[in-house]
Amino acid sequence: MKSIKISLEMAQRVKEFVNITQDYPYEILLKSGKYVVDAKSILGIFSLDLSLPITVEAYSDDCDDFLERLKKFEA
């Protein structure tokens, strides 16, 4: 498992983020405070407080490409 902190303050960024996560077969979760949602679920993401940084957890040892694509969302 690898993690990174990101910011998804605008709806367009959420849509772009979800499109990226759809390219990967492994489990990807978002954590904000005590809440955990599936990162591939746009409705789940909108249930989080998007004004705060969010932690992305990718459950794969081979996810460097995914994390590289998320650099533009880093908080």
BALOBA-1460 file (C-alpha; in Angstrom, 3 decimals):
// residues 75
<rec num="1" residu="m" x="0.000" y="0.000" z="0.000"/>
<rec num="2" residu="k" x="1.225" y="3.471" z="-0.898"/>
<rec num="3" residu="s" x="-0.376" y="6.791" z="-0.072"/>
<rec num="4" residu="i" x="-0.290" y="10.430" z="-1.139"/>
<rec num="5" residu="k" x="-2.153" y="13.585" z="-0.039"/>
<rec num="6" residu="i" x="-4.154" y="15.387" z="-2.721"/>
<rec num="7" residu="s" x="-6.566" y="18.281" z="-3.093"/>
<rec num="8" residu="l" x="-9.838" y="17.980" z="-5.059"/>
<rec num="9" residu="e" x="-11.461" y="21.368" z="-4.522"/>
<rec num="10" residu="m" x="-13.233" y="21.701" z="-7.888"/>
<rec num="11" residu="a" x="-15.771" y="19.362" z="-9.499"/>
<rec num="12" residu="q" x="-13.749" y="19.188" z="-12.724"/>
<rec num="13" residu="r" x="-10.725" y="17.927" z="-10.756"/>
<rec num="14" residu="v" x="-12.879" y="15.218" z="-9.131"/>
<rec num="15" residu="k" x="-14.038" y="14.032" z="-12.558"/>
<rec num="16" residu="e" x="-10.461" y="13.992" z="-13.876"/>
<rec num="17" residu="f" x="-9.272" y="12.099" z="-10.764"/>
<rec num="18" residu="v" x="-11.997" y="9.431" z="-11.098"/>
<rec num="19" residu="n" x="-11.140" y="8.963" z="-14.782"/>
<rec num="20" residu="i" x="-7.522" y="8.280" z="-13.792"/>
<rec num="21" residu="t" x="-8.491" y="5.751" z="-11.094"/>
<rec num="22" residu="q" x="-10.624" y="3.792" z="-13.590"/>
<rec num="23" residu="d" x="-7.417" y="2.815" z="-15.450"/>
<rec num="24" residu="y" x="-6.104" y="0.732" z="-12.533"/>
<rec num="25" residu="p" x="-7.426" y="-2.672" z="-11.412"/>
<rec num="26" residu="y" x="-6.374" y="-2.512" z="-7.774"/>
<rec num="27" residu="e" x="-8.272" y="-1.042" z="-4.835"/>
<rec num="28" residu="i" x="-7.870" y="2.700" z="-4.321"/>
<rec num="29" residu="l" x="-9.374" y="4.415" z="-1.283"/>
<rec num="30" residu="l" x="-9.756" y="8.028" z="-0.209"/>
<rec num="31" residu="k" x="-9.561" y="8.979" z="3.470"/>
<rec num="32" residu="s" x="-10.709" y="12.248" z="4.971"/>
<rec num="33" residu="g" x="-10.907" y="12.366" z="8.749"/>
<rec num="34" residu="k" x="-12.868" y="9.308" z="9.871"/>
<rec num="35" residu="y" x="-14.438" y="8.747" z="6.432"/>
<rec num="36" residu="v" x="-13.183" y="6.248" z="3.849"/>
<rec num="37" residu="v" x="-14.629" y="5.979" z="0.328"/>
<rec num="38" residu="d" x="-13.853" y="4.122" z="-2.884"/>
<rec num="39" residu="a" x="-11.751" y="6.468" z="-5.039"/>
<rec num="40" residu="k" x="-13.483" y="5.149" z="-8.168"/>
<rec num="41" residu="s" x="-16.880" y="6.390" z="-6.918"/>
<rec num="42" residu="i" x="-17.634" y="9.972" z="-7.886"/>
<rec num="43" residu="l" x="-20.620" y="10.046" z="-5.501"/>
<rec num="44" residu="g" x="-18.446" y="8.743" z="-2.670"/>
<rec num="45" residu="i" x="-15.886" y="11.472" z="-3.292"/>
<rec num="46" residu="f" x="-18.540" y="14.192" z="-3.222"/>
<rec num="47" residu="s" x="-19.614" y="12.947" z="0.222"/>
<rec num="48" residu="l" x="-16.220" y="14.044" z="1.600"/>
<rec num="49" residu="d" x="-15.213" y="17.527" z="2.754"/>
<rec num="50" residu="l" x="-13.282" y="18.554" z="-0.373"/>
<rec num="51" residu="s" x="-11.996" y="21.765" z="1.207"/>
<rec num="52" residu="l" x="-9.450" y="19.675" z="3.158"/>
<rec num="53" residu="p" x="-6.528" y="17.598" z="1.836"/>
<rec num="54" residu="i" x="-7.485" y="13.969" z="1.185"/>
<rec num="55" residu="t" x="-5.284" y="10.892" z="1.523"/>
<rec num="56" residu="v" x="-5.240" y="8.478" z="-1.417"/>
<rec num="57" residu="e" x="-4.279" y="4.877" z="-0.609"/>
<rec num="58" residu="a" x="-3.418" y="2.557" z="-3.500"/>
<rec num="59" residu="y" x="-3.354" y="-1.131" z="-2.544"/>
<rec num="60" residu="s" x="-0.686" y="-2.354" z="-4.934"/>
<rec num="61" residu="d" x="3.092" y="-2.630" z="-4.822"/>
<rec num="62" residu="d" x="3.253" y="-1.652" z="-8.487"/>
<rec num="63" residu="c" x="1.451" y="1.694" z="-8.445"/>
<rec num="64" residu="d" x="4.262" y="4.160" z="-9.201"/>
<rec num="65" residu="d" x="2.669" y="5.090" z="-12.539"/>
<rec num="66" residu="f" x="-0.626" y="5.860" z="-10.776"/>
<rec num="67" residu="l" x="1.086" y="8.015" z="-8.125"/>
<rec num="68" residu="e" x="2.995" y="9.876" z="-10.839"/>
<rec num="69" residu="r" x="-0.274" y="10.743" z="-12.583"/>
<rec num="70" residu="l" x="-1.615" y="12.145" z="-9.279"/>
<rec num="71" residu="k" x="1.240" y="14.651" z="-8.827"/>
<rec num="72" residu="k" x="-0.883" y="17.435" z="-10.357"/>
<rec num="73" residu="f" x="-3.433" y="16.944" z="-7.529"/>
<rec num="74" residu="e" x="-0.905" y="17.054" z="-4.675"/>
<rec num="75" residu="a" x="-1.899" y="19.205" z="-1.727"/>
